[in-house]
């Protein structure tokens, strides 16, 4: 796939996307870019929970997905993911904080809705990719004007743009002129992800570029540019003194990556060690879970040394790990269901296309973040990955009768009988 080429026209399993559905998807995508600043502003002024505010911003997306899901049959990985989300939502009723658990589940339908939209209308991926690029450029400009409302670029939406690029490149849906711009575009996407200071996503994006290194000429050039420019930037940055992550400024990008060992993954190792020590005592909740709304309270209970916000007089902090989140919410049955989802995805992934490396990147992000509760972009990237396994029309097209030139046998089709000629007197 070194040379840019045009693939066959993309066929939408759900038929052409209605104009209203397209505008709904674009509206939700635009609001996701403002989630971090918008949600905080609404919470401050109204006191409404942030998860509920984020869910409202995704309602247009859910409307478009509801229209599409009635017209397609989705691949098994997405069905198993829906079962996992349902198990997590039902676990909320086991705990003390039922309403909080249900609020945490509001991001799960967003991941499923993105998967439905991408799978039902694959021809729309190109337009959504252009929208991601336009919104990213707009964000960088607005960040210089108001850093409070636009604090940081969305790293997972940049990861979504990277996934859309490599997918469209493999499918041959990018013009040669646009591919030439990819040499500058790919390092820019990587720079945005690194600027977010989320290290797991940065390494995941770097892995996708490594995959493209052997398959795209602009991927090779982009990787070389990223290494040269990044190396020069790091070489001229002042060396930091040992410090914990909360003492390092978020915009101090070099020191954030240099202190990865000293800050114990921004304190995540402390959380995981406290939870692992609790798991080794084989508590009763291992079989049934604690409930999705009681996870953060339990994490704070087994990690009293950590600073955490107060919720109803109780210290609260989350796991920063998707598998631990499932274990605490649903117990071992939920972990088994998660492994089934992973197995279904691995079975259909390949190194010949971006499915395997992009899925591995999402798994890496899931070790340091909770993908199914992050509504700021992780759900969109997860939905794109799940959509790559395809969808089929729910209603098969009506069979068409074959048109023949002759409805009845012609005299030319009759057998020829040869009889001897006789003379009659």
PyMOL commands that set and color helices and strands:
alter all, ss='L'
color gray80, all
select helices_A, chain A and resi 19-33+35-46+50-57+59-69+76-94+98-120+122-145+155-170+176-195+199-213+217-235+245-247+253-258+268-279+285-288+292-302+322-330+332-347+355-368+371-373+378-387+411-413
alter helices_A, ss='H'
color red, helices_A
select strands_A, chain A and resi 72-74+309-311+314-316+391-393
alter strands_A, ss='S'
color yellow, strands_A
deselect
rebuild
show_as cartoon
